[in-house]
Amino acid sequence: MAIKLSVPRESASGERRVALDPSVAAKFSDMGITVQLEKGAGSEAHFPDAAYEKASVVDTETAYGQSDLMVRVAPPTVEEINQLPEGSTVVSLFHAHRNPDVVKAMQERKILSFAMELIPRISRAQSMDVLSSQAAVVGYKGAIMGSDLSCRFFPMLTTAAGTIRPAKVIVIGAGVAGLQAIATAKRLGAMVEAYDVRSATKEQVESLGAKFLDLGVSAEGEGGYARELTAEEKKQQQDALGEYIAKADVLITTAAIPGRDAPKLIPKIMVEGMKPGAVIIDLAAEGGGNCELSKPGETHDHKGVIIHAPLNVPSQVPLHASEMYAKNLLNFLTPMIAEGGEFQPDWDDEVIAKSVLTRDGEIVHEATREALKGAQS
């Protein structure tokens, strides 16, 4: 039997993205699925209801109460979970460690939930990788924020009043966000240097025209992430990094580890060693920030250095961020859709099995299960 797929209006504060754009909604409809769009769901991302030609525009009660499969960007609230039919399915970014009440509510209502951030980072799943697609938005926007807040031009300018030297931008972290920040800052004309504890990123940094800062510290980890540095390595890193950061006009930090607090890479003393008018763009603010002085969600001046720690950066580019997220969802869910629009997950598929958060009244994801046990004890 064909399923009903619901696309709700996002309820999280400041969330402007929508889970499906009109073109992807139409592709689900072509599979035989009934697509239900809550009225106004795409309006913040500049997709009017009329653009969803192959979806039914419904009220909130129908979007939730008659949903077999709901796709979202931000996690639902406990109240929203309680509006869903027991045993239905929800696919979203859940950040379970931050939302234990939501996980518990889904467990109690026997909701089958897939967390997009849990999709394994393997070659076959690259087209489903929400963390990467949204990080690209973050990196791009981070460089734009840096140029906007800086008191200096990014490019070199030759004017009648003389030649203006290009700004020096340093990017910490050369993952997807960092590489996009590097590429954007270079396109804006800045001199760019970058650092990552994973030495394997050196070639990628240099391919974008930036200089790689070799500080003599390497911390290759599993799954493309860096391992935890030892106390000695952290001191060596900060001592060497401080010399470069003191000369930076704009510092962009992107070091984040899903499910954990962001590493503190920029201590107060390093900030106070920066030049007057320098800018720090802390793109790891969701995890508490890479800078010791960052205030997530705020911009402030510390002794002449501007520290900007934005939250939910992808929502600042909602149209393209939504299109990318929707394609990730399409690629993730298509293998689970059988002929006639039936929902049939293959539990032997590694990508599907490892993305499950809750199923049949159980918290399937081990790390989340253990974290919730620890919180309750």
Buried (B, 14 or more C-beta within 10 A) or exposed (E): EBBBBBBBBBBBEEBBBBBBBBBBBBBBBEBBBBBBBBBEBBEBBEBEBEBBEBBBBBEBEBBBBBBBBBBBBBBBBBEBBEBBBEEBBBBBBBBBBEBBEBBBBBBBBBBBBBBBBBBBBEEEBEEBBBBBBBBBBBBBBBBBBBBEBBEBBBBEEEEEEEEEEBBBBBBBBBBBBBBBBBBBBBBBBBBBBBBBBBBEBBEBBEEBEBBBBEBEBBBEEEEEBBBEBEEEBBEBBBEBBBEBBEEBBBBBBBBBBBBEEBBBBBBEEBBEBBBEEBBBBBBBBBBBBBBBBBBBEEBEEBEEBBBBBBEBBBBBBBBBBBBBBBBBBBBBBEBBBEEEBBBEBEEEEEBBBBBBBBBEEEBBBEEBBEBBEEEEE
